[in-house]
Amino acid sequence: MTAPVIALSETGVVDVMAGIYIDERQPGCAGIHTKKDFIYFTPSTNASNADAPWRLIAEDEDAQSRYKVLTGDFVNVTFRATANTSTNSTRRLGRRLMSDEPPLLDFELDSIDILNPSAAKEIYTNETIRVRSTIYIIETCGWKASATVAQLRKLFWKNESSGAPNIEDYHSMCSYGKVVANGSETYIMGPVEVPCWGNVSSGVIRYAYNGSRACGAAEQFAWRTAGENMARSLGLGAWMNATTRRRIVTVLPREVTCGWAGLGSVGCGGRFCTTYIKGGYGLTLTIQMHELGHTQGLSHAGRGLDEYGDRGDVLGSTGGADGYLCVNPGNQLRIGWNSPIGYLRAVTVNDAPTNTGQRGIWRLPNMAFTDVNHVYINMSALGLPYANHFASFRARTPTYDAILSNDYNNRVHIHQFNGTTNDRDYNRTLLMALLGPGQWYMSRFVDYGVGAAGGGALNFSVINITAGSHAFVRICRASAPPATAALTTAAFAQAPTTAAALATPSLATPFPAKAAPTPASSALASPVPATIAPAKPTPTSLSSAPSPPSAA
């Protein structure tokens, strides 16, 4: 007999979560590999009431782009439910009543419809973006905290870092002063003692959790809620209620069973967004910044078939090093942190004016020194799909890109990215080539006919490089097929072609109209003093850096 199909519809708020996975059991490997995105759902009758327990409703390698949702969206979710006669169902995404239990149901996600989109506001548009955070250090199941308040103060606050790399400087430096994370708006507290197992409740519905065996939605909610309760007990309730887009960072013991090193909301709409950091990674600067980068809306930075393969971007992989590593030019443009030196279309590549006055030759500055830092070739043409390209130059400095690996250092970087400066752009960057002096890279040739407004192939040839400073690059477009196949390959050239190379590009404006770019010197400017006075901290369990003194 066929089980009856039941439709279930609910309203609530979604969180899109992305993780960074590190395989500790194989230290000889790079250890970071492709995993899934997760969509969590918190039942609610309105977008501002999202304190009920959340649950996982979707997991997929492309869950966010498939359902086109952003953290903080108020949505209507529809499930298809059938009576479950098996005890080992793998599709059980629904909830279970703890009393008067009905027959257990299997829930399969049918659709997500946005009722009220979140206003993420993580893109810079001439107004400084302020990152405000509460950080909770968890103890549970007899497992001790993996970090102390003092250690996290040193990691997050510039004035207690003793000159060591820190989160406050990381934000201001990599964003060229456009994003600030003042210590006076970063509250750190713990240890927060959480029962090892129990129930988390929403009205008559209770969800069981067991932190000793699992790391699912119920456990994550229990850990986060315990931290929120401590913060309110310490007098932060009014500040928490008044603060939108607050980051909640939960630092877990080493022994928890979570498979990821970090898990973070993609985007930060509504009242708050969340990140979880496992064990010893709580004191790893690049893991913390990777997850905070997700809250700013950024996706992973890939190379070839490796979703994390770009080691020139903290949203990719650092190769095991820890310290300052910023983001590639495509990801910078995605959140409004940079502007192009030259903006070219397919039909203008060969003849557009350049910043050297020489046809086709461009001077690329070290991205560390300026936010006007790349050549952007928008290859988009209606009905003629082709990937857009970015050319930039990266070199280590004592601060910006300090841990850039040798094969990325003093190199011209060629990326593909069909994204735009838009909170709801779900494209990812893809590193195609790293070029030294005398080397060149040709993109895949797509034949739309001689004289077509799109397609063809792009060639990037490095003329010379002044280490640490700049590179001269010749950029040209071929609209007729190359004479020999040999022209499409080189020893240094391209990573394996992926589907992204031929994805239909967006025709939206790639970046917003805005004022002149911020000078590079602004990266070292003093943060703006806090506009909301923090509550007085409790010395042993709660910390927030003092506000900068006001001018007399």
Phi, psi and omega per residue, in radians:
M1 nan 2.305 -3.119
T2 -1.292 2.316 3.128
A3 -1.189 2.430 3.139
P4 -1.163 2.535 3.096
V5 -1.690 2.259 -3.103
I6 -2.070 2.341 3.081
A7 -1.641 2.339 3.114
L8 -2.243 2.252 -3.116
S9 -2.233 2.373 -3.140
E10 -2.456 2.674 2.983
T11 -1.850 2.693 3.131
G12 2.993 -2.897 -3.060
V13 -2.016 2.411 3.133
V14 -1.808 2.615 2.950
D15 -2.139 2.191 3.034
V16 -1.691 2.147 -3.042
M17 -2.076 2.439 3.059
A18 -2.252 2.524 -3.084
G19 -2.080 2.850 2.962
I20 -2.020 2.219 -3.010
Y21 -1.939 2.257 3.118
I22 -2.249 2.147 -3.104
D23 -1.529 1.714 -3.086
E24 -1.261 -0.293 -3.075
R25 -1.389 -0.212 -3.138
Q26 -2.224 1.277 -3.062
P27 -1.091 -0.322 3.122
G28 -1.313 -0.266 -3.141
C29 -1.612 2.872 3.043
A30 -1.073 -0.571 2.941
G31 1.512 -0.169 -3.113
I32 -1.937 2.287 -3.008
H33 -2.573 2.921 -3.048
T34 -1.178 2.352 3.031
K35 -2.413 -2.937 -3.013
K36 -1.679 2.792 2.859
D37 -1.584 2.708 -3.118
F38 -2.206 2.500 3.029
I39 -2.068 2.094 3.100
Y40 -1.797 2.643 -3.089
F41 -2.272 2.242 3.082
T42 -1.969 1.961 3.138
P43 -1.043 2.369 -3.102
S44 -2.874 2.670 3.092
T45 -1.619 -0.158 3.082
N46 -2.708 2.860 -3.015
A47 -1.178 -0.380 -3.067
S48 -1.630 -0.123 -3.116
N49 -1.953 1.635 -3.040
A50 -2.354 0.808 -3.101
D51 -1.737 -0.033 3.116
A52 -1.276 2.808 3.070
P53 -1.055 2.443 3.080
W54 -1.612 2.916 3.046
R55 -2.548 2.716 -3.127
L56 -1.353 2.233 3.110
I57 -2.068 -0.255 3.131
A58 -2.736 2.506 3.003
E59 -2.544 2.285 -3.031
D60 -2.911 2.773 3.082
E61 -1.150 -0.452 -3.135
D62 -2.249 0.696 -3.041
A63 -1.069 -0.728 -3.089
Q64 -1.149 -0.830 -3.125
S65 -1.220 -0.511 3.124
R66 -1.169 -0.787 -3.091
Y67 -1.686 -0.170 3.044
K68 0.924 0.909 3.102
V69 -2.112 2.824 -3.112
L70 -2.285 2.582 3.103
T71 -0.915 2.272 3.141
G72 1.711 -0.134 3.103
D73 -1.143 2.387 3.001
F74 -1.603 2.149 -2.922
V75 -2.350 2.898 2.908
N76 -1.943 2.157 -3.098
V77 -1.931 2.306 3.107
T78 -2.025 2.281 3.098
F79 -2.015 2.662 2.879
R80 -1.786 2.217 -3.072
A81 -2.136 2.393 3.063
T82 -2.281 2.612 3.111
A83 -1.088 2.336 -3.086
N84 -1.734 2.126 3.091
T85 -1.847 0.000 -3.136
S86 -1.810 2.681 3.118
T87 -1.734 0.015 -3.082
N88 -2.250 0.654 3.140
S89 -1.122 2.477 3.108
T90 -1.808 0.056 -3.079
R91 -1.936 0.280 -3.031
R92 -1.381 1.604 -3.102
L93 -1.841 0.016 -3.090
G94 -1.563 -2.859 -3.066
R95 -2.019 2.778 -3.084
R96 -2.178 2.196 3.080
L97 -1.281 2.440 -3.071
M98 -1.579 -0.132 3.088
S99 -2.404 2.605 -3.093
D100 0.859 0.889 -3.022
E101 -1.136 2.283 3.000
P102 -1.397 3.039 3.028
P103 -0.970 2.365 -3.083
L104 -1.122 2.413 -3.108
L105 -1.963 2.579 2.935
D106 -1.672 2.307 3.136
F107 -1.985 2.289 3.066
E108 -2.137 2.218 -3.092
L109 -1.103 2.262 3.125
D110 -1.799 -0.807 -3.105
S111 -2.809 2.747 3.000
I112 -2.237 2.077 3.133
D113 -2.004 2.189 -3.106
I114 -1.359 2.159 3.078
L115 -1.660 -0.680 -3.137
N116 -2.540 1.786 -3.099
P117 -1.162 2.537 3.100
S118 -1.254 2.687 3.054
A119 -1.799 1.515 -2.994
A120 -1.125 -0.774 3.075
K121 0.974 0.674 3.099
E122 -1.757 0.132 3.091
I123 -1.749 2.303 -3.128
Y124 -1.274 2.203 3.092
T125 -2.378 0.964 3.110
N126 1.259 0.227 3.038
E127 -2.242 2.137 -3.079
T128 -0.951 2.329 3.101
I129 -1.622 2.197 -3.095
R130 -1.835 2.203 3.108
V131 -1.703 2.014 -3.135
R132 -1.994 2.356 -2.960
S133 -2.453 2.609 2.843
T134 -2.096 2.328 -3.026
I135 -2.129 2.183 -3.066
Y136 -2.024 2.262 3.117
I137 -1.797 2.014 -2.967
I138 -1.690 2.430 2.875
E139 -2.127 2.369 -3.118
T140 -2.806 2.698 3.052
C141 1.013 0.486 -3.081
G142 1.374 0.027 3.131
W143 -1.557 2.243 -3.095
K144 -1.329 2.795 3.109
A145 -1.064 2.522 -3.113
S146 -1.554 -0.086 3.122
A147 -2.687 2.794 3.084
T148 -1.848 2.867 3.068
V149 -1.015 -0.741 -3.109
A150 -1.096 -0.697 -3.141
Q151 -1.149 -0.716 -3.141
L152 -1.284 -0.534 3.014
R153 -1.057 -0.748 3.129
K154 -1.125 -0.612 -3.116
L155 -1.302 -0.672 -3.016
F156 -1.643 -0.550 -2.989
W157 -1.810 2.231 3.127
K158 -1.078 -0.739 -3.023
N159 -1.291 -0.075 3.060
E160 -2.113 0.195 -3.053
S161 -1.498 -0.197 -3.078
S162 0.961 0.586 3.104
G163 1.490 -0.055 3.135
A164 -1.341 2.753 3.082
P165 -0.954 2.436 -3.065
N166 -2.585 2.815 -3.052
I167 -1.151 -0.648 -3.124
E168 -1.062 -0.853 3.106
D169 -1.197 -0.615 -3.133
Y170 -0.964 -0.859 -3.139
H171 -1.074 -0.916 -3.033
S172 -1.170 -0.616 -3.098
M173 -1.279 -0.893 -3.070
C174 -1.221 -0.404 3.127
S175 -1.690 0.060 -3.094
Y176 1.027 0.694 3.079
G177 1.442 0.085 -3.079
K178 -1.441 -0.397 3.139
V179 -2.176 2.326 3.096
V180 -2.196 2.559 3.111
A181 -2.312 1.275 -3.069
N182 -1.099 2.469 3.056
G183 -1.047 -0.504 -3.128
S184 -1.218 -0.197 3.086
E185 -2.086 0.403 3.096
T186 -2.192 1.869 -3.104
Y187 -1.750 2.250 -3.090
I188 -2.110 2.236 -3.084
M189 -2.536 2.644 3.113
G190 2.681 3.052 0.035
P191 -1.301 2.538 3.069
V192 -1.748 2.016 -3.097
E193 -1.470 2.160 -3.110
V194 -2.122 2.241 3.069
P195 -0.942 2.525 -3.055
C196 -1.145 -0.645 3.110
W197 -2.535 2.889 -3.115
G198 2.795 -2.682 3.134
N199 -2.225 2.565 2.939
V200 -2.013 2.426 -2.926
S201 -2.086 2.657 2.975
S202 -2.488 1.695 -3.060
G203 1.129 -2.222 -3.121
V204 -1.479 -0.100 -3.073
I205 -1.653 2.296 3.111
R206 -2.167 2.417 3.109
Y207 -1.972 2.236 3.091
A208 -1.413 2.503 3.031
Y209 -2.348 2.724 3.079
N210 -2.572 1.695 -3.062
G211 -1.193 -0.243 3.139
S212 -1.392 -0.325 -3.050
R213 -2.155 -0.308 -2.996
A214 -2.412 2.868 3.110
C215 -2.477 0.842 -3.102
G216 -1.668 -2.886 -3.072
A217 -1.042 -0.716 -3.109
A218 -1.154 -0.755 3.123
E219 -1.119 -0.787 3.140
Q220 -1.054 -0.702 3.121
F221 -1.143 -0.726 3.137
A222 -1.075 -0.768 3.141
W223 -1.120 -0.807 -3.116
R224 -1.131 -0.741 -3.112
T225 -1.119 -0.664 3.096
A226 -1.078 -0.707 3.092
G227 -1.139 -0.769 3.122
E228 -1.064 -0.696 3.124
N229 -1.123 -0.691 3.099
M230 -1.118 -0.763 -3.129
A231 -1.028 -0.740 3.134
R232 -1.190 -0.628 3.119
S233 -1.166 -0.393 3.134
L234 -1.624 0.133 3.018
G235 1.664 0.253 -3.107
L236 -1.664 0.060 -3.039
G237 -0.979 -0.820 -3.106
A238 -1.105 -0.725 3.123
W239 -1.141 -0.736 3.133
M240 -1.106 -0.719 -3.138
N241 -1.173 -0.558 -3.071
A242 -1.521 -0.218 -3.040
T243 -1.698 2.185 3.047
T244 -1.732 2.750 3.114
R245 0.953 0.665 3.099
R246 -1.313 2.384 3.048
R247 -1.517 2.231 3.015
I248 -1.853 1.974 -3.116
V249 -1.888 2.080 -3.110
T250 -1.959 2.034 -3.104
V251 -1.753 2.077 -2.979
L252 -1.738 2.816 3.041
P253 -1.120 2.826 -3.138
R254 -1.134 -0.525 -2.952
E255 -1.463 -0.130 -3.119
V256 -1.042 2.710 -2.990
T257 -1.547 0.184 -3.125
C258 -1.036 2.379 -3.118
G259 -1.436 -0.174 -3.099
W260 -1.825 2.816 2.979
A261 -1.460 -0.582 3.113
G262 -2.668 2.632 3.125
L263 -2.428 2.239 -3.050
G264 -2.477 2.606 3.043
S265 -1.082 2.460 3.014
V266 -1.659 1.892 -2.999
G267 1.571 2.884 -3.115
C268 -2.533 1.210 3.082
G269 -1.602 2.838 3.082
G270 1.355 -2.627 -3.025
R271 -1.329 -0.656 -3.083
F272 -2.758 2.902 2.966
C273 -2.356 2.902 -2.945
T274 -2.265 2.546 2.929
T275 -2.365 2.586 3.080
Y276 -2.168 2.349 3.120
I277 -2.152 2.240 -3.084
K278 -1.564 2.287 2.890
G279 0.850 -2.301 -3.052
G280 -1.105 -0.281 3.127
Y281 -1.233 -0.187 3.097
G282 -1.070 -0.416 3.132
L283 -1.829 0.213 3.114
T284 -1.671 2.010 -3.036
L285 -1.016 -0.799 -3.044
T286 -1.225 -0.562 3.079
I287 -1.170 -0.782 3.108
Q288 -1.051 -0.774 -3.108
M289 -1.249 -0.553 3.069
H290 -1.033 -0.848 -3.110
E291 -1.233 -0.669 3.070
L292 -1.143 -0.544 3.057
G293 -1.096 -0.649 3.055
H294 -1.066 -0.710 -3.128
T295 -1.128 -0.353 3.067
Q296 -1.505 0.054 3.039
G297 1.743 0.031 -3.051
L298 -1.445 2.514 3.043
S299 -1.714 3.087 -3.124
H300 -1.165 2.670 -3.133
A301 -1.840 2.031 -2.982
G302 -1.895 2.982 3.012
R303 -2.603 2.220 -3.090
G304 1.040 -2.270 -3.129
L305 -1.637 0.058 -3.119
D306 -1.682 1.994 -3.117
E307 -1.039 -0.512 3.140
Y308 -1.840 0.314 -2.883
G309 -1.299 -0.212 -3.123
D310 -1.461 1.840 -3.129
R311 -1.504 0.216 3.007
G312 -1.849 0.349 -3.081
D313 -2.596 2.276 -3.123
V314 -1.140 -0.298 3.033
L315 -1.475 0.024 3.005
G316 -1.841 -2.059 3.137
S317 -2.292 2.604 3.124
T318 -1.766 0.002 -3.104
G319 1.240 0.336 3.112
G320 1.664 -0.193 3.132
A321 -1.421 2.758 3.088
D322 -2.264 2.367 -3.105
G323 2.672 -2.772 -3.095
Y324 -1.396 2.121 2.992
L325 -2.493 2.125 -3.043
C326 -1.581 -2.680 -3.061
V327 -2.107 2.797 -3.076
N328 -1.280 2.917 -3.027
P329 -1.121 -0.534 3.091
G330 -1.151 -0.765 3.099
N331 -1.196 -0.614 3.054
Q332 -1.069 -0.801 -3.138
L333 -1.119 -0.647 -3.121
R334 -0.976 -0.598 -3.105
I335 -1.974 0.287 2.975
G336 1.379 0.402 -3.083
W337 -1.574 -0.239 -3.083
N338 -2.457 3.057 3.044
S339 -2.429 2.676 -3.132
P340 -1.430 2.590 2.964
I341 -1.164 -0.739 3.117
G342 -2.425 2.367 3.113
Y343 -2.010 1.934 -3.007
L344 -2.007 2.595 2.947
R345 -1.850 2.891 -3.071
A346 -0.946 -0.705 -3.054
V347 -1.421 -0.126 -3.125
T348 -1.953 -0.024 -3.058
V349 -0.935 -0.806 -2.994
N350 -1.377 -0.378 -2.990
D351 -2.126 -0.045 -3.106
A352 -1.179 2.560 3.044
P353 -1.014 2.503 -3.138
T354 -2.020 2.983 3.138
N355 -1.455 0.083 3.039
T356 -1.897 -0.214 -3.053
G357 1.396 0.011 3.127
Q358 -1.902 2.360 -3.044
R359 -1.009 2.127 3.049
G360 1.372 -0.062 -3.070
I361 -1.855 2.240 -3.089
W362 -2.125 2.491 3.007
R363 -1.720 2.052 3.133
L364 -1.766 2.027 3.128
P365 -1.372 2.785 2.985
N366 -1.023 2.213 -3.113
M367 -1.048 -0.361 -3.142
A368 -1.134 -0.398 -2.966
F369 -1.728 -0.256 -3.052
T370 -2.773 2.620 3.069
D371 -1.577 0.007 2.954
V372 -1.739 1.595 -2.712
N373 -2.463 0.276 -3.132
H374 -2.770 2.818 2.959
V375 -1.789 2.235 -3.076
Y376 -1.967 2.053 3.093
I377 -1.837 1.832 3.121
N378 -1.480 1.768 -3.080
M379 -1.541 0.120 -3.105
S380 -1.122 2.311 3.021
A381 -2.617 2.355 -3.042
L382 -0.984 2.128 3.110
G383 1.381 0.024 -3.133
L384 -2.202 1.323 -3.036
P385 -1.106 2.380 3.090
Y386 -2.861 2.576 -3.110
A387 -1.320 2.453 3.011
N388 -1.344 2.640 -3.042
H389 -2.193 2.594 3.092
F390 -2.217 2.356 3.037
A391 -2.086 2.236 -3.118
S392 -2.535 2.948 3.117
F393 -2.187 2.280 -3.110
R394 -2.177 2.410 3.057
A395 -2.638 2.518 -3.113
R396 -1.112 2.554 2.901
T397 -2.266 2.999 3.104
P398 -1.064 -0.323 -3.139
T399 -2.128 -1.379 -3.109
Y400 -1.015 2.182 3.139
D401 1.010 0.625 -3.071
A402 -1.097 -0.478 -3.099
I403 -1.860 0.321 3.096
L404 -0.995 2.228 -3.058
S405 -1.219 2.799 -3.008
N406 -1.005 -0.681 -3.086
D407 -1.321 -0.177 3.065
Y408 -1.793 -0.303 -3.041
N409 -1.366 2.386 -3.102
N410 0.946 0.844 3.126
R411 -2.299 2.634 2.953
V412 -1.477 2.242 -3.103
H413 -1.829 2.266 3.087
I414 -1.960 2.121 3.135
H415 -2.092 2.680 2.888
Q416 -1.906 2.407 3.113
F417 -2.820 2.062 3.123
N418 -1.706 0.392 -3.104
G419 -1.523 3.009 3.124
T420 -2.349 2.979 3.086
T421 -1.417 1.463 -3.031
N422 -2.695 2.303 -3.131
D423 -1.007 -0.494 -3.064
R424 -1.815 0.510 3.032
D425 -1.630 2.149 -3.031
Y426 -1.866 0.222 3.124
N427 -1.288 2.740 3.108
R428 -2.093 2.639 3.098
T429 -1.418 2.666 -3.139
L430 -2.415 2.046 3.087
L431 -1.316 2.232 -3.089
M432 -1.854 -0.595 -3.065
A433 -2.775 2.646 3.000
L434 -2.150 2.090 -2.963
L435 -2.102 2.341 3.004
G436 -1.793 -3.100 -3.129
P437 -0.976 2.331 3.097
G438 1.421 -0.043 -3.125
Q439 -1.702 2.757 3.140
W440 -2.478 2.842 3.109
Y441 -2.442 2.319 3.038
M442 -2.040 2.254 3.107
S443 -1.250 2.904 -3.130
R444 -1.089 2.362 -3.135
F445 -1.437 2.241 3.047
V446 -2.097 2.052 -2.992
D447 -1.583 1.822 3.007
Y448 -1.853 0.195 3.125
G449 1.741 2.603 3.139
V450 -1.068 2.306 3.107
G451 1.477 0.048 3.141
A452 -1.161 2.673 -3.109
A453 -1.326 -0.117 3.123
G454 -2.546 3.117 3.117
G455 1.329 -2.700 -3.017
G456 1.415 -2.525 3.113
A457 -2.614 2.639 3.076
L458 -1.854 2.444 3.073
N459 -2.103 2.256 3.100
F460 -2.053 2.057 -3.122
S461 -2.117 2.168 -3.125
V462 -1.494 2.072 -3.138
I463 -1.398 -0.928 3.046
N464 -2.807 2.874 -3.136
I465 -2.314 2.300 2.943
T466 -1.740 1.936 -2.990
A467 -0.931 2.305 3.097
G468 1.373 -0.158 -2.997
S469 -2.064 -1.102 -3.014
H470 -2.859 2.989 3.071
A471 -2.412 2.594 3.009
F472 -1.841 2.239 -3.034
V473 -2.320 2.384 3.012
R474 -1.690 2.251 3.133
I475 -2.121 2.220 3.090
C476 -2.529 2.843 -3.131
R477 -2.136 2.311 3.034
A478 -1.754 2.263 3.123
S479 -1.865 -0.049 3.053
A480 -2.017 2.647 -3.120
P481 -1.001 2.493 3.087
P482 -1.116 2.662 -3.059
A483 -1.142 -0.621 -3.132
T484 -2.370 2.712 3.129
A485 -1.137 -0.395 -3.102
A486 -1.070 -0.426 -3.112
L487 -1.209 -0.228 -3.090
T488 -1.668 0.050 -3.119
T489 -2.323 2.700 3.022
A490 -2.789 2.729 -3.059
A491 -1.011 -0.603 -3.086
F492 -1.641 -0.109 -2.717
A493 -1.202 -2.076 -2.787
Q494 -1.672 2.695 2.990
A495 -1.275 2.900 -3.132
P496 -0.952 2.390 3.120
T497 -1.151 2.372 3.114
T498 -2.116 3.050 3.136
A499 -1.041 -0.472 -3.115
A500 -1.070 -0.471 -3.081
A501 -1.159 -0.443 -3.119
L502 -2.047 0.273 3.128
A503 -1.137 2.521 3.105
T504 -1.140 2.088 -3.052
P505 -1.342 2.743 3.036
S506 -1.310 2.526 3.107
L507 -1.750 0.169 3.139
A508 -1.231 2.795 3.077
T509 -1.044 2.229 -2.995
P510 -1.238 -0.456 3.113
F511 -2.631 2.631 -3.062
P512 -1.365 2.719 2.999
A513 -1.187 2.324 -3.125
K514 -2.722 3.063 -3.094
A515 -1.218 3.040 -3.136
A516 -0.960 2.516 -3.099
P517 -1.014 2.625 3.105
T518 -1.186 2.310 3.092
P519 -1.036 2.638 -3.119
A520 -1.036 -0.515 -3.109
S521 -1.085 -0.361 -3.120
S522 -1.159 -0.301 3.130
A523 -1.096 -0.380 -3.129
L524 -1.862 0.149 -3.118
A525 -1.199 2.686 3.110
S526 -1.179 2.415 3.114
P527 -1.079 2.649 3.081
V528 -1.205 2.338 3.132
P529 -1.014 2.637 -3.135
A530 -1.086 2.474 3.101
T531 -1.669 -0.238 3.069
I532 -2.000 2.066 -3.117
A533 -1.200 2.226 -3.134
P534 -1.292 2.706 3.063
A535 -1.162 2.688 3.137
K536 -1.123 2.194 -3.065
P537 -1.302 2.671 2.959
T538 -1.562 2.102 -2.939
P539 -0.956 -0.688 -2.996
T540 -1.487 -0.313 -3.024
S541 -2.327 -0.200 -3.084
L542 -2.396 2.340 3.136
S543 -2.422 2.458 2.942
S544 -2.503 2.375 -3.109
A545 -1.117 2.554 3.106
P546 -1.142 2.610 3.083
S547 -1.179 2.613 3.080
P548 -1.045 2.512 3.136
P549 -1.125 2.485 3.104
S550 -1.383 2.677 -3.123
A551 -1.187 2.411 -3.124
A552 -1.303 nan nan
